[in-house]
Amino acid sequence: MMDLTPRQQTELQKRVAGIRAELPHAQRGTLAIQEIARLLFEIRALQLCAGSLDTFCQAEFHFSGSWGSRLADWYAVRRNIASSQPDGERSLGTMEFLADLTESCAREIKHLTPAQQVQAWEEASQGDEKPTARVLARIAAQFNVSPEEIEAMSADEQRRVFLDIDAAIAEAKRIELAATTAKLAIKRNRKVLDDMRKEPLFAPTVPLLEKAMADCESLRLRLEEPLFRMPTAEEKLAEALREANEAMREEEAAA
């Protein structure tokens, strides 16, 4: 039985809670199923569960068979192909490019290297016909993947998740620095404003400065809000992704 550190247990429970929140909306092809796939991918990549991902999913969510690992594989393939696109992972162009990348399609190329997955998908996407699992299986058969490359892919999967976390931590530090700077500026300016109130000469200017101070205080509160609301920097990343997913759901509903 694998023993998790307190931090690992916290990270696991956050992802479990996220999956449970999305399960009621998990219909094939929806954004909810993509979010579940992402969270399962991270559980596997960060080695947060004992034994296989499928065994964990069967015990925790009552998933049948290998559905958990298949979803994680699907997300991994989507992520690899999306990262090759010049216009960004969640841009409209990339989403259209991946619209036909179903779980069954991803299953046929999951064993390929990231570069080979991109090549196979681009080849299958040429022409007017939609890519199918059968076409991808035929293309995948043309590639040779060594055991060393498969092992490297697993290590790279974990490394890229940690890079996402590092980016979120850097963003949180930037926000914290901006909030601290705003707080110091308010403290300095408040003393200047108190001195100016004592001089009649500055009376016409004081209301303008008071408004500027109020705006600065409002900015400080907005900057500090995510710091108090977010126990970890990684949670900020997950929250931002969920907000983006929610916005996309609303756009789909409106359309």
C-alpha positions, 0 to 999 in steps of 0.5 A: 500500500503506498503511503501518501504525504499530507500534501499528496493526500490534499492534492488527491482529495482536491481532484477526487472532489473535482471529479465528483462535481463533474460526474453528474454532467459527464455525457460523452463529448461534453466539457465535463468529461474532458475535465474528468479526464484531465483530473484522472490524468493528473492523479496518474501522472503525479502518482497519487493513487495506490495500485493502478488507476483503474483499481482506484477508479473502481473503488472510488467512483465505481467506474467499470473496467478500464474507463479511468485509464482510457480517459486519462490516456485520451487527455494525454493524447489531446494534450500532446497534440494541442501543445503542437498547435501554434495558436494555443491549447484552448484556442478556437482553432485548436479546439476545432482541430481536436473536435473529432479526437474521440477516446476510441481514436486516442486509444489507437495512438496512445502508445506512440511518442508525442511527435508521432501522435501529432504526425498521425493525427495530422495525417488522419485529418487530411481530406474531407473525411473525419478521422476514425479509429480504424484510419489511425490504427493503420497509420500507427502501425507504420511507427516503431516505438521502443520500450525506452521511448515508452518509459520516457513518455511516462516521465515526461507526462509527470514533468509536464504536470509539474511545469503547470504547477510551477507556472501557477506558483509563479503567477501566485507570487506575482500577484502577492508581490503586486498586492504588497506593493499596493499596500506599501503605496497606500501606507505612504500616500495615506500619511501624505494625504493626512498632512495635506488635509491640514493645509487649506491650500490643498483643500481642492485637491484632497477629494481627488486624492481621496478617490485615488486612494479608494481606487488603490485600496480597491485594487489591493483588495482584488489582488489579495482576494485570490491569495486568501481564497486559494490554499495552494497555487495549483488550486488557482490553476484548477480554478481558472480552468474550471472557470474557462470550462464554465464559460465555454458551457454557457457559450454552447448553451447560448448557441 
